[in-house]
């Protein structure tokens, strides 16, 4: 069941809210158990066998967490707390490796040996990457004595809560559990902003992401099949995917945050206008914030962070992003994407260190220079998304070839020459890309609209007014009309 489906919008969510209100009025202490039951039902509707894997991992990890909490730090013998944690992490990674990477490994072995494929990769369980990272983080915090198990029911709810278990945000235990004691019947103070956030997210997904996806798919599918691409078509395809991914994933996150807020739970922010970033370092502080913080806390810092000199810092950045690319998917394009971001992060860190206290640092504060930095960063991000989207390196190479031709003058000519292969047949994609760019760079993000900025209200701020209600109703109606073209969220496959 998808957030952007009639079943969720007109059956699951209304029934849950009605039952939630009744239970809150009669026996509020049962609300966490109701949320746990709703989360189990939500996941079961995707597939019972996948739910069995999630339930088994929850039981296994709670047992490991309880053992880690009870074991003294100085325990003698072969089974120390550190080794127990290592065993727990390994057992968590085994299902992820089997379901996500076994097919990739088999394909590469067959390619090396020149043999025919004799292995059918298993279906990927929904959300396995997210709930694996979520539970590993909990085990590590228990190992570090930063948190303690508070009962199996509480842990099971944390590890399976339906607003975020499928595709994030990657919530930390200490962010979630303290809120359970305050669960109550929703009131107007929560319902109005929650519905606003949800509707904005729904519109992002249905009206924007799914609309530009048509052109991204057309161009990238043509590249995979070896069909010719003009420079204009290559650039339209790459930009379409860049905006599709942003509005698709940030739209899902908005809906997850909105649903959770309806139930009285505040989830962490996951996006902070990432395409307004002035550098790749800034980008990873704004894009998929909870994944970035997970990679920092559980990969980058344990690898050594910046503690052992600049060269090792750059190595650690590269390795962290390389593993981050592998986390997203099993395939060489994801490996290359992670390597690209690792290299760009290292270069950006080097430049920032070199510029500190010098003239370039002063110039970067200039508005014109800042705009140039945003534009250059966006072009780098867009270029990296090409290999992220492509199914093969050959397909990515064809799109890159077309884009590079554009830099040599291939974006000049009549409509017939610019879009000669009919992958783009009218001006609609250009208008959609212009709209997406205006929303990304000229408008505040969802959090700023609803909750404001640290320095004050954004120029576009939500208020419980008739004008806002009308605008949101129009967005809702438009989204409901287009829900018939069902599409899953992009990050479901990661």
URGICOR-V601426 format. One record per residue. N is the residue number from 0. PHI is phi in whole degrees, 0 to 359 (NA if undefined). PSI is psi in whole degrees, -180 to 180 (* if undefined). Layout:
N_PHI_PSI / N_PHI_PSI
This chain:
0_NA_130 / 1_261_150 / 2_300_-35 / 3_265_54 / 4_224_153 / 5_296_-34 / 6_298_-42 / 7_288_-45 / 8_288_-33 / 9_247_-3 / 10_230_-65 / 11_299_-54 / 12_293_-47 / 13_298_-41 / 14_295_-43 / 15_300_-44 / 16_294_-37 / 17_294_-48 / 18_296_-38 / 19_301_-44 / 20_295_-42 / 21_296_-48 / 22_296_-39 / 23_297_-33 / 24_281_-29 / 25_264_-49 / 26_211_83 / 27_299_-27 / 28_293_-13 / 29_269_-1 / 30_299_-42 / 31_301_-40 / 32_292_-35 / 33_296_-42 / 34_295_-38 / 35_296_-44 / 36_296_-41 / 37_296_-38 / 38_294_-42 / 39_297_-44 / 40_297_-44 / 41_302_-43 / 42_284_-37 / 43_299_-35 / 44_296_-18 / 45_276_-31 / 46_162_125 / 47_295_-39 / 48_294_-35 / 49_289_-33 / 50_295_-35 / 51_299_-39 / 52_295_-45 / 53_300_-46 / 54_297_-40 / 55_295_-40 / 56_292_-37 / 57_298_-47 / 58_298_-44 / 59_298_-46 / 60_290_-34 / 61_294_-38 / 62_296_-44 / 63_295_-42 / 64_296_-41 / 65_296_-41 / 66_293_-41 / 67_296_-38 / 68_292_-37 / 69_278_-24 / 70_283_131 / 71_291_152 / 72_296_-33 / 73_259_27 / 74_301_126 / 75_279_169 / 76_101_179 / 77_288_-29 / 78_262_85 / 79_274_170 / 80_299_-38 / 81_297_-44 / 82_291_-35 / 83_295_-41 / 84_297_-44 / 85_300_-41 / 86_296_-44 / 87_298_-44 / 88_296_-43 / 89_299_-43 / 90_292_-29 / 91_290_-38 / 92_282_-23 / 93_302_-51 / 94_299_-39 / 95_299_-45 / 96_296_-41 / 97_294_-52 / 98_287_-32 / 99_261_-32 / 100_242_-7 / 101_296_-41 / 102_296_-42 / 103_298_-44 / 104_295_-44 / 105_297_-41 / 106_298_-41 / 107_288_-36 / 108_296_-43 / 109_297_-38 / 110_294_-39 / 111_291_-40 / 112_270_-11 / 113_71_28 / 114_260_165 / 115_275_145 / 116_299_129 / 117_234_17 / 118_233_129 / 119_259_113 / 120_296_145 / 121_288_159 / 122_295_147 / 123_275_120 / 124_298_138 / 125_298_127 / 126_76_11 / 127_298_-36 / 128_296_-40 / 129_288_-49 / 130_285_-20 / 131_291_-48 / 132_298_-40 / 133_299_-43 / 134_281_-33 / 135_297_-42 / 136_301_-40 / 137_295_-43 / 138_300_-42 / 139_294_-40 / 140_292_-34 / 141_294_-43 / 142_299_-38 / 143_279_3 / 144_64_27 / 145_271_-18 / 146_208_167 / 147_226_150 / 148_300_136 / 149_239_31 / 150_111_145 / 151_296_-40 / 152_299_-42 / 153_295_-44 / 154_294_-42 / 155_300_-39 / 156_293_-44 / 157_302_-42 / 158_278_-8 / 159_226_7 / 160_304_122 / 161_295_-29 / 162_299_-30 / 163_237_-9 / 164_293_-28 / 165_279_-41 / 166_211_26 / 167_87_179 / 168_301_157 / 169_279_98 / 170_275_144 / 171_267_151 / 172_304_-44 / 173_287_-16 / 174_280_-28 / 175_261_-53 / 176_299_-42 / 177_301_-19 / 178_278_-14 / 179_295_-32 / 180_291_-18 / 181_259_9 / 182_297_137 / 183_203_179 / 184_295_137 / 185_294_141 / 186_239_177 / 187_300_-33 / 188_296_-27 / 189_262_-38 / 190_295_-47 / 191_298_-55 / 192_294_-33 / 193_296_-46 / 194_294_-35 / 195_298_-48 / 196_298_-44 / 197_297_-45 / 198_295_-41 / 199_299_-43 / 200_295_-42 / 201_298_-43 / 202_294_-39 / 203_303_-47 / 204_290_-53 / 205_280_-45 / 206_277_-33 / 207_255_-61 / 208_300_-48 / 209_291_-25 / 210_285_-47 / 211_285_-19 / 212_300_-32 / 213_303_-42 / 214_279_-35 / 215_297_-45 / 216_296_-40 / 217_299_-46 / 218_289_-46 / 219_289_-35 / 220_295_-39 / 221_296_-40 / 222_296_-40 / 223_294_-32 / 224_273_-2 / 225_83_12 / 226_288_151 / 227_291_148 / 228_233_133 / 229_279_167 / 230_298_-43 / 231_297_-40 / 232_295_-41 / 233_297_-43 / 234_290_-40 / 235_298_-43 / 236_297_-44 / 237_293_-43 / 238_293_-36 / 239_298_-43 / 240_290_-38 / 241_302_-44 / 242_283_-35 / 243_302_-49 / 244_298_-42 / 245_296_-52 / 246_288_-27 / 247_291_-52 / 248_284_-42 / 249_292_-31 / 250_295_-44 / 251_300_-45 / 252_298_-42 / 253_301_-44 / 254_295_-41 / 255_298_-45 / 256_295_-41 / 257_294_-45 / 258_298_-45 / 259_298_-39 / 260_293_-32 / 261_301_-31 / 262_266_3 / 263_89_18 / 264_245_130 / 265_260_114 / 266_271_155 / 267_289_152 / 268_294_149 / 269_236_-13 / 270_220_140 / 271_221_68 / 272_48_60 / 273_296_-27 / 274_279_1 / 275_265_8 / 276_293_146 / 277_262_4 / 278_185_168 / 279_293_-34 / 280_300_-47 / 281_296_-39 / 282_302_-46 / 283_283_-5 / 284_269_-8 / 285_242_-28 / 286_264_131 / 287_42_61 / 288_302_-40 / 289_290_-33 / 290_290_-43 / 291_301_-42 / 292_290_-33 / 293_295_-48 / 294_299_-39 / 295_294_-49 / 296_284_-31 / 297_245_-1 / 298_232_-60 / 299_299_-51 / 300_292_-46 / 301_300_-30 / 302_290_-17 / 303_129_-15 / 304_55_-130 / 305_251_20 / 306_280_-17 / 307_244_31 / 308_101_166 / 309_293_-44 / 310_299_-43 / 311_289_-30 / 312_298_-45 / 313_296_-38 / 314_298_-44 / 315_294_-38 / 316_297_-45 / 317_296_-46 / 318_295_-40 / 319_298_-46 / 320_287_-30 / 321_298_-45 / 322_292_-33 / 323_297_-37 / 324_294_-43 / 325_297_-36 / 326_300_-35 / 327_290_-28 / 328_179_160 / 329_266_103 / 330_169_152 / 331_298_-33 / 332_303_-38 / 333_290_-36 / 334_297_-46 / 335_295_-40 / 336_300_-45 / 337_297_-40 / 338_295_-40 / 339_300_-46 / 340_291_-35 / 341_297_-42 / 342_293_-43 / 343_293_-38 / 344_298_-43 / 345_296_-44 / 346_297_-43 / 347_296_-42 / 348_297_-42 / 349_299_-46 / 350_295_-42 / 351_298_-41 / 352_294_-41 / 353_292_-38 / 354_282_-17 / 355_299_125 / 356_81_5 / 357_245_178 / 358_301_-42 / 359_305_-34 / 360_295_-37 / 361_292_-40 / 362_295_-32 / 363_294_-20 / 364_279_-9 / 365_287_135 / 366_305_-40 / 367_294_-45 / 368_297_-37 / 369_296_-43 / 370_297_-40 / 371_296_-38 / 372_295_-41 / 373_297_-44 / 374_296_-45 / 375_296_-42 / 376_297_-43 / 377_297_-41 / 378_297_-39 / 379_295_-43 / 380_295_-44 / 381_299_-42 / 382_297_-40 / 383_290_-33 / 384_295_-24 / 385_300_-50 / 386_289_-27 / 387_295_-38 / 388_279_-35 / 389_296_145 / 390_280_-29 / 391_224_163 / 392_292_-30 / 393_295_-43 / 394_298_-43 / 395_298_-40 / 396_299_-38 / 397_293_-39 / 398_292_-43 / 399_300_-41 / 400_300_-44 / 401_296_-41 / 402_295_-40 / 403_292_-35 / 404_300_-34 / 405_296_-36 / 406_291_-18 / 407_261_18 / 408_106_9 / 409_282_1 / 410_257_20 / 411_241_131 / 412_148_-175 / 413_281_168 / 414_301_-39 / 415_296_-35 / 416_277_-35 / 417_292_-37 / 418_236_50 / 419_294_-24 / 420_266_2 / 421_64_21 / 422_288_-24 / 423_234_115 / 424_255_-13 / 425_210_-173 / 426_274_-2 / 427_301_-44 / 428_298_-35 / 429_294_-40 / 430_293_-40 / 431_295_-42 / 432_295_-39 / 433_297_-42 / 434_297_-45 / 435_299_-44 / 436_298_-41 / 437_297_-42 / 438_293_-37 / 439_288_-45 / 440_260_-20 / 441_252_-12 / 442_245_152 / 443_291_160 / 444_278_178 / 445_300_-46 / 446_299_-42 / 447_293_-36 / 448_295_-45 / 449_273_-44 / 450_252_-8 / 451_86_175 / 452_260_167 / 453_298_-35 / 454_272_3 / 455_137_-168 / 456_286_144 / 457_283_164 / 458_294_-25 / 459_247_105 / 460_236_135 / 461_287_140 / 462_221_150 / 463_286_74 / 464_238_168 / 465_293_-36 / 466_295_-45 / 467_294_-41 / 468_299_-40 / 469_294_-46 / 470_298_-43 / 471_293_-34 / 472_295_-39 / 473_295_-44 / 474_298_-41 / 475_297_-46 / 476_298_-46 / 477_299_-41 / 478_293_-43 / 479_296_-36 / 480_296_-38 / 481_268_2 / 482_294_-16 / 483_296_-26 / 484_273_76 / 485_297_139 / 486_208_140 / 487_280_166 / 488_283_143 / 489_300_-38 / 490_283_-3 / 491_296_-30 / 492_274_-1 / 493_259_*
